């Protein structure tokens, strides 16, 4: 058999096989991207629900009744579901940060210095925000924890060092 004839017979078969393999790999990649996008959307919804009470707590322009109503959302079933979703969809770092801030609430000592407690609270909260940012957008962010609070704290410069250099247990 002539090599030219063999090549002319094998070429279409190999091209077809290559096309099928390329199509299969592309379909798998698109499926994975779709799953990642759905997971990302679930994370965003979960993170928004978990952050909402903190937004109320840190907003000075609303009245006390409205603030208390927003903070009370932490006791709702929706909030508890979001916390459970966090354990499924959240990154390890976000879960650690969220658990730290919740443990701070659970173990608040009534005799604790309120300034020290406040610094811990904003440090833990900024750590949570930074880890959410890393999980959703960019693990290589150059932002520090204090940068995420500058828009809401007028005296952030007093606390930047403490917030950014805080050592978690």
N, C-alpha and C positions, 0 to 999 in steps of 0.2 A: 504494500500500500504506500502510496506517495505521501510524504510529510505535509505537503501543501493541502492535500485533501483532508488529512487528519486534523490539521489546524483549522481548516474552514468548517469542519464538523464540530469540533470542540469549542470554538470561540463563542458561538451563540449560546451553547449550554452553560459555559462558565460565566458569561455575562448575565444570563438569567439567574443563575445561582447567586451571583454577587448582588444583583438587584434585590432578590428576595431577602438575603441576609441584611442588606442596608435598610430595606423597608422594615424588617422585624426590629432591628436595633433602634430605628427612629421611633417606631411605635412604642417600644418599651421606655425610651427616654421621655417621650411626651406623657406617658402614663405616670412616670415618676415625678415629673414636673407638676402635673395636675395634683397628685397626692400631696406634694410639698406645699403647693399653693393653698389647698384646702386646710392643711395643718397650720399654715401661717395665719390664715384667716381665723381659725379657731383660737390660736394663741392671742391674736390681737383682741378678739372679743373677750377672752378670759382676762387678759391683762387690763383692759379698760374697766371691766367690772371690779377687779380687785383694787384698782387705783382710785376709783370714784370717791370712796369715803375719805381718803387722804386729801384729795383735791378740796373737798368741802372743809376739812379740818384746817387746811393751810390757806384758805381764802379769807382774807381780812375784810373784804368788801361786802360780805353777806351778814345778815343778822344772826344772833345766837340761836334762835329757834330753827332757822333754815340750816345752820351748821349742824345742830344736833340731829335734825332729821336726816341729813346726808350721812353723818357718822353712824346713825342707827342702821343704815343699810348693811353694816357688817353683821348684823344679827339675822338677816333675811335668808330664806332658803336659796334664793338666787345667788347670794354671795357665797354661801357654803358650797353650792354646786361649782361655782367658779374656782373655789379653793381646791376642790377635788379634781377639777379639770386641769388645774395647774400641775398636779402630781402626774398627770398623764401626758400633757402637751408641753409643759414648761421645760426649759433647760435645767440642768443640775444647779447652775449658779443662781438662776432665778428662784428656784425652790429653796436653796440655802438662804438667800437674802430674805425671802418672804417669811420663812420660818423664824429667822432671827428677829425680825420686826414684830412678829406675833408673840414670840417668847418675851420680848421686852414688855409688851402690853400685859401678858399673863402674869409676869413676875414683878410688876411695878411695886416697889417698896414705898409705902406711904411716907417714910422718913427720908426718902432719897432727895437729894438736892434737885430742885426743879430745873435749874440751869443745866446741870449735868445730864439729867434725863432728857431735856430738850435737845441738847447737842447729840446725844446718842440717837434720839428719834430721827433727827434730820440726817444724821450720818447713815443710819440704817435705811432710811427712805431713799436717800440719794444713791446708795449702793444698789437697792432694788431697781431704781430707774436705769442706772448704768447697765446692769445685767440684762434688763429687758431690752434696752437699746442694742446691746451686743447680740442678744439672741435673735432679734428681728432684722437687724440691718447690717451692722458691721462689727465683727469681733476685733478689728484693728483700730477702733476709735481712739483718738488722741485726747478725748475729753476726760476730765477728772470728775470725781463725784461732785465736787463743789460747783463745777460749771453747769450742772443740771439744775441747780437751785438759784442761780444768780437772778433769774427773771422774777423770782418771788420773794427774795430776801433783800431788804435794803442794807442790812449790816453784814452781808456775807463775808466781807473782807476780814472781819474780826474772827471768823470761824474757819476760813479756808484751810489753814494748816491742820487744825484738829479734824476736820472732815476728811481731807485727802489722805492724812497719815494715820488715821485710826486703825488700830490693830484689832481684828475680830478674834474672839476666843475660839 
